[in-house]
Amino acid sequence: MDHNDPLYRPPAPLPTTPVKALLRGMFRSDRDMISLMPQSAYRTMVAEVGWTRRKIILVNDPEIVQLMMTAEVAAYPKSDLMADALAPLVRDGVFVSNGESWERQRRMIAPAFSHMRLANAFTSMVQSVDQYQGIFDKRADNNEEFSLEEAMSSLTADVVCRTIFSRTLGAGPAQRVYNAFAEFQDSVANVRVFRLWLGKAFAKVHQPEPVSRSSAEIRDQIGVMLDERIADSRPELSDIAGDIIKARDPFDGSQFSREELIDQIGVFFLAGHETTAGALAWALYILAHQKDAVRRIREEVENVSDGKELDTEIVKKLEFTKNVFRETLRLYPPLGFIPRVAQRAGQFGSVKFPRGALMLVSPWLMHRHEALWPNPDRFDPDRFSVAREKDIPSGAYIPFGQGPRICIGAAFALMEATLILARIVSRYDIEIVRPNDVYPAARLTTRTANGITARFTKRD
Ligand code: HEM
């Protein structure tokens, strides 16, 4: 393979015809929404996904998506299907709640994610990367193959643990949360796609038993860590748990109850580690095929850091490295589908929909839409350069959502990912074992269907 091939296209499923998509969904009960998308879904702006009992409307038009997610956010709340699936784990936590309940939670957690607090989080991120570098060094010394997705999951889970609780993933409750999350993700994604075809609007979807079992385990273990954190009064501790334990609603002075704190921390674990991990694994996979981008990251890190340890100021200046990650988020948005529900009947263009219709906003489709991006399937990090960024149509790039429900951890994730990419790429050459076996599948987040096996070699 030519590693500098400008025509390089990272793996994507071959879009299929609508009929094949229907058959695939019904008979293979595929868990993967991406491979069900027909070619036309990458061209249309608004369309009804045919043959379903509950109306499903695909909305790719950036202006309409913007309207739904900003000005008319109350008319298109979070979907009941997603809220039901996540309820055993996070109850009515900030990710799934709507209206006043969401407003109160969002204003109480926001200070913990402010730019000022990110500097504390950065220190913890560096400690995680230092620790994992030890593990990667050993693997490199032994020429060992390993699962890139698992390695990135464990690293980002450690970052989340350190930034929330000032503790490592290690053994004990944090490791038990991590293990139970793996079970949760496997089983919650197991909702068969054909339920979407057959289910009525607002019908309760029965979740398999492992979902309640793993959710209970996660909540119990987060409770253990929370109680230990509350009992630990060392003044030098500065972390997200500390911030939200103390948080008071500026409107009525109320604090979070213990159960509400567990809801929030459950959301941070859920939303904050698999998302970043998946995108990092994809970024490293792509970089293993893009020697020129690797060279540019190494040069940028050398020039900007001038041999110093990476700190927040240096990481902010790693423009190209960050653009590699942003382009990866375009090609493999961790949340490929962001469902909403129409609270009332309506019409977009010629497409009419009733109350209860599932309105499917899809970063996966919008980011690869033929009318919104030149050469949408190509990896081209310079799309995000200062000179070219203005060519991106407004609202066409939404890996973190938009409007009031935009990801609260976006700045956190960008800083974390830029640091991790800079450190890994500067230190190792990356080789993918069996690269042709790698292709994407949408589970709870956008992952690979069969994993990515990698080998790192230390640079001279
Ligand atoms: C690359 C990494 C990440 C991606 C792509 C991502 C993506 C998203 C998206 C698309 C949403 C909006 C969902 C919707 O509108 O339905 C969201 C919300 C959220 N994310 Fe992230 N996220 C990432 C990392 C993080 C991190 C690191 C944290 C926290 C530690 C986090 C916490 C949250 C929370 C709490 C919400 C709910 C916000 C609200 O509804 O008010 N995310 N994320």
Residues whose N, C-alpha, C, O or C-beta is under 5 A from the ligand:
A	BS01	HEM	V94 F95 R106 V267 F268 A271 G272 T275 T276 A279 P334 L335 I338 I398 P399 F400 G401 P404 R405 I406 C407 I408 G409 F412 A413
